[in-house]
Amino acid sequence: MNNLMRNIEFSKVLNLKDLISYQEGQVISKTIAQIPTSNITLFSLDKGEGISTHVTSGDAMVQILDGTAEITIGGNVFILKSGETIIMPSDIPHGLKAVEKFKMLLTVVKY
């Protein structure tokens, strides 16, 4: 069998925030799935860390699993907390910063 997902257990109930750890002063990522049209990645960001402003060719959905993030989309700033979700549209500059350490699930769908 050729599974599309990796780094995650199959046929088991999981808490996504427990699948990635915080590392002091770092941004950590764990790819769950990656194909040409989409990817799913878990991230943890220590307080003060971030992902610089960039543009992607796909719509990106961020689901905050733990902590608090500052997300900038096209010049608008949003503060998201655990349990909240936002869509970052394709071709619009966006970036993230850890107000406090946070974990997120990032799902990108490309065209």
C-alpha positions in Angstrom: 0.0 0.0 0.0 1.3 3.5 -0.9 0.0 5.9 1.7 -0.1 9.6 1.0 0.3 10.6 4.6 3.4 10.2 6.7 4.8 11.0 10.1 1.4 10.2 11.6 -0.2 7.0 12.9 -3.1 5.4 11.0 -6.3 4.1 12.5 -5.7 5.8 15.8 -7.4 8.7 17.6 -4.8 11.5 17.8 -4.5 14.9 19.4 -2.6 16.9 16.7 -1.0 19.3 19.2 0.7 16.3 20.9 2.4 15.3 17.6 4.9 18.2 17.6 7.0 19.7 20.4 8.2 23.2 21.1 11.9 23.9 20.7 13.3 27.0 22.4 14.0 29.7 19.9 12.9 27.7 16.9 10.2 27.0 14.3 9.6 23.3 14.0 7.6 21.7 11.2 6.4 18.1 10.5 5.0 17.3 7.1 1.9 15.1 7.2 1.2 15.0 3.4 2.6 16.7 0.4 1.5 16.3 -3.2 1.7 18.8 -6.1 -1.8 20.2 -5.4 -1.8 20.3 -1.6 0.2 19.9 1.6 -0.6 19.4 5.3 2.0 20.4 7.9 2.2 20.7 11.6 4.2 23.6 13.0 5.3 24.8 16.5 6.8 28.2 17.0 8.5 29.4 20.1 7.4 32.8 21.5 8.8 35.6 19.3 9.6 33.3 16.4 7.8 33.7 13.1 7.5 33.0 9.4 8.3 36.0 7.3 5.9 37.6 4.9 5.6 35.6 1.7 3.1 34.7 -1.1 1.9 31.3 -2.0 0.2 29.9 -5.1 -2.5 28.2 -3.0 -5.0 29.1 -0.4 -3.7 28.3 3.1 -5.8 27.4 6.1 -4.2 27.8 9.5 -5.8 26.1 12.5 -4.3 27.1 15.8 -3.9 24.1 18.1 -2.3 25.7 21.1 -1.1 29.2 22.1 -1.6 32.6 20.4 -0.5 33.7 16.9 -0.3 37.1 15.1 -1.2 36.5 11.5 -0.8 39.3 8.9 -2.7 39.0 5.6 -2.3 41.8 3.1 -1.5 44.3 5.8 -4.4 43.3 8.1 -3.3 41.9 11.5 -5.3 39.1 13.2 -4.7 37.6 16.6 -5.7 33.9 16.7 -6.0 31.6 19.8 -6.3 27.9 20.2 -9.3 26.5 18.4 -9.5 29.4 15.8 -8.9 29.1 12.1 -8.2 31.6 9.3 -7.7 31.3 5.5 -4.8 33.1 3.9 -5.7 33.6 0.2 -3.3 32.7 -2.6 -1.2 35.5 -4.0 -1.8 37.8 -1.0 1.3 38.5 1.2 1.0 36.8 4.6 3.2 36.1 7.6 3.0 34.7 11.1 4.5 35.6 14.5 4.2 33.8 17.9 2.7 36.3 20.4 3.2 33.3 22.8 4.4 29.9 21.7 1.9 28.3 19.4 1.2 25.2 17.4 -0.8 25.1 14.2 -2.0 22.8 11.4 -1.4 24.3 8.0 -3.3 23.0 5.0 -2.4 24.5 1.6 -4.5 23.8 -1.5 -2.9 24.8 -4.8 -4.2 25.1 -8.3 
